[in-house]
Amino acid sequence: MWLKVILSVGMLMSAANMALANEAHTPQGLEYCTVCHGSQLKGNQNIGAPRLTSLPAWYLSRQLNNFQQGVRGSHPKDTTGGEMMSMVSTFSDEQIAEIVSWIVSTESTKPAVSLSADAHKGEQLYKTCAACHGVNAQGNEAMGAPNISGLNDWYILTQLNHFRDGIRGGDAEDIYGQQMKAASAIVTTKEEAESLAVYITQLK
Amino acid sequence: MKNISRRQFLTYVGAVGGTSALLKTSIAMGLMKEDPFKGPVKVTPAPIKNKPSVLILGSGIAGLATAFELEQAGYDCTILEASFRAGGRNLTVRNGDKIDEMGHTQICNFDKQDNLFFNCGPARIPGHHKRTLHYCKALNVPLQIKANSSKMAYFQDDKFLGGKPKRIIEYHTDARGLMSELLWKSADSNTFNQMLNAEDVEKLMDFSKAFGDLTENGKYIGSERAGSITDRMLDYPQPHAPMELKALLDSRFWYGGLLGAELYDWCEPLMEPIGGMDAVVKGFLRHLKKPPVLNAQVKKIFNKANGVEVTYEQGGEFHTVTADYCFNNIPAYFMAGIENNFSSTYQAGLNSVKRGHLFKIAYQMKSRFWEDDGIYGGISYSADAISQIWYPSHDINAQKGILLGAYTWDPKHSAMFESLTPLERLKVGAMSGEKIHPGYSKYIENGISIPWARMNHQMGCGMRMNKDDFKTYFHLLQKPEGRHFMIGDQISHHSGWQEGALASSEQALGQFNHLVATNRT
């Protein structure tokens, strides 16, 4: 049996990936991104690279600019943020704009819950968060709060702990990060952080 | 073997004859098995009509060897490679070559000369790495001896002898002398009477005297074995004053560099391909019927009833290909980011393989100043983050040379280097080198660094599984799931070595033969 090359995607696709038939192509020169963030930027916990699909364009630009300026990722304890910072430092403004429009065009399935924690406890805590991020964590641009319902729970947990420990949101220029750092004070234990992350990820 | 246990006996044999004596004796006593490698797996030949197709993901050493063996047996192999180049971590850079680091693309600025190259990944082959040596022979890759240790090289630690570098031969000789003195004293004070008779104790004292070069009274006062402070050719030799026992114990050398050359994988003599380790990659490429498809990043892997379907992206286009079998050499920790239909246990096994953080620096030195200092190859050990300095043993007396200025395994040290810019790394390395070789920096013409955990398409070197995960998942990952086989040094006990990669390929091809036999019946 000779190797069959099917150039038109979708012809022999399995049912599992039929649903994602309109997958975004990786812009040339940005193949780096998918090495860590995975196919369709679905995220990869092994590298600490979150799912990016579902994050809004305005938030993505802000974070990419923060990484580029060293506003985010320069804390010595932020290992993965530091890795991202050195990656983004080489991008031009045009490339950042291209990355953002590509990310919002990606299609990947919403991640499942990976942590074992009490979502009900998280629900109680989330009431405070909902003021900015919305009842379904859908986000609110006017408040500068992104949609976080499509993020991996392990990533929400890491970032929540980074905000709590001042690893993220400590930079004077990171206005929204500082707000989030202050807001993260509602979480007082590791367990609470986990339950909050689980609650947010299981939201529809 | 009266009054002595088998293990004690081996310890003594080891002490007298070194590790190799211990090994031979152990084999004779049946404690260890010799490496059973008797040549590559004989792959079940493909049927002449309808040749089965095989997809190989990744053109690292395991992928190349697997493709080579399968092609020899008549299979139609296609290698998909995400990077712009083949070889994986077998990477040798020369003038103009690119180090594809995330965020810091580096171009090698060494002069354009055959002897100026840097083996970024594997750099040495011990005589018992039979698989690697087999392929070097089969693929006509000429080898030469690589000096992996030089007793003329140095050990340097800021907290030892006021930071003054010490020649390894002086350290070794003093360490042996001081330890022998202790042994002589304990033998003299009846410590071993339970274990040895009077005659044996006498022999032990003689042994310690000979081993450590002690005086008649069992004192170590320095030894000519470490050279002389006078001109040995024209004057009466006079040994260096020995270091203090306390200084020896306080130094950080004895649990690191002291035993460097004693490790089985570093046992002399080692070898290297002439002109760079990538000669192994080139050897495979010369013998493969189809070159790897480059810049082809795998996005999906789906096991099907009678084959494997893989989607890759190349130049912004998706390509979906199917094959009868698939051998996957992609770092296992990337698999969670690649769509697949693996069982959750298999995926959990893949997730248990963690990134390693090896780091190296290489400098082009305008003259081979180390040769003027009596060093022709080998390694100096530093207690600084650079850990090691390697001197080339090839092209002796050439004008310039490439010096390995750092080789770190400690994740903390590697993380420090990873977070720096390439130029900052070179400066940090130069400062540590300066402590061993005053004037070091002024010889540096240019340099390059490789943080493997920041390399595009690799993001790590020296993968590891923790002990529990190893127990749970290693054997699982050695077996195919459907028609998908994992390969690479990651599926071996010997990560970071080409021999581990080749052993994984051999193991997987053995499994492949089983699967083919099952499918035919």
Contacts between the chains, C-beta under 8 A, distances in Angstrom:
chain1	res1	chain2	res2	distance
A	1	B	50	5.6
A	1	B	51	7.5
A	1	B	52	6.2
A	1	B	53	5.6
A	1	B	307	8.0
A	1	B	324	5.9
A	2	B	51	7.5
A	2	B	53	6.3
A	2	B	76	6.4
A	3	B	53	4.4
A	3	B	55	7.5
A	3	B	76	6.2
A	3	B	78	5.5
A	3	B	321	5.9
A	3	B	322	7.5
A	3	B	323	5.8
A	4	B	321	6.5
A	4	B	322	5.2
A	5	B	319	6.2
A	5	B	320	7.9
A	5	B	321	5.4
A	6	B	319	7.5
A	6	B	320	4.9
A	6	B	321	7.2
A	6	B	322	7.9
A	7	B	317	7.5
A	7	B	319	6.4
A	9	B	311	7.1
A	9	B	318	4.4
A	9	B	319	8.0
A	9	B	320	5.9
A	11	B	320	7.7
A	12	B	309	7.1
A	12	B	320	6.4
A	12	B	322	7.2
A	13	B	320	7.2
A	14	B	302	5.7
A	14	B	304	7.7
A	14	B	309	7.3
A	14	B	341	7.6
A	16	B	302	7.4
A	16	B	341	6.5
A	17	B	300	6.6
A	17	B	302	7.8
A	17	B	339	6.5
A	23	B	318	7.1
A	25	B	313	7.0
A	25	B	316	4.7
A	25	B	317	7.1
A	25	B	318	7.1
A	26	B	297	7.7
A	26	B	313	5.7
A	26	B	316	6.4
A	27	B	316	6.9
A	28	B	315	6.7
A	28	B	316	5.5
A	31	B	82	7.8
A	31	B	295	7.7
A	31	B	297	5.8
A	31	B	313	7.7
A	32	B	102	6.1
A	32	B	456	5.8
A	34	B	297	6.5
A	34	B	299	7.6
A	34	B	313	7.9
A	34	B	337	7.3
A	35	B	82	7.4
A	35	B	102	7.8
A	35	B	297	7.5
A	35	B	334	7.2
A	35	B	337	8.0
A	35	B	456	6.0
A	35	B	457	5.9
A	35	B	459	6.9
A	36	B	102	8.0
A	36	B	337	7.1
A	36	B	459	6.7
A	37	B	337	6.7
A	38	B	334	7.9
A	38	B	336	7.0
A	38	B	337	2.5
A	38	B	338	6.6
A	39	B	299	4.2
A	39	B	300	6.5
A	39	B	337	6.4
A	39	B	338	5.7
A	39	B	339	5.2
A	40	B	299	7.8
A	40	B	339	7.9
A	42	B	337	6.4
A	42	B	339	7.5
A	43	B	337	7.0
A	44	B	333	7.5
A	44	B	334	6.9
A	44	B	336	4.7
A	44	B	337	3.5
A	45	B	336	6.1
A	45	B	351	7.4
A	46	B	333	3.7
A	46	B	334	7.3
A	46	B	336	5.2
A	46	B	337	7.7
A	46	B	351	5.7
A	46	B	354	7.7
A	46	B	355	7.6
A	47	B	333	6.5
A	47	B	334	7.6
A	47	B	337	7.2
A	47	B	355	7.6
A	47	B	459	6.3
A	49	B	337	7.2
A	76	B	419	7.7
A	79	B	415	7.0
A	82	B	419	5.5
A	83	B	102	7.1
A	83	B	103	7.9
A	83	B	418	7.8
A	83	B	454	7.0
A	86	B	102	7.0
A	86	B	103	3.6
A	86	B	104	6.5
A	86	B	419	7.8
A	86	B	454	7.7
A	87	B	102	5.1
A	87	B	103	4.1
A	88	B	103	7.5
A	89	B	103	6.0
A	90	B	103	5.6
A	90	B	104	7.7
A	90	B	105	7.7
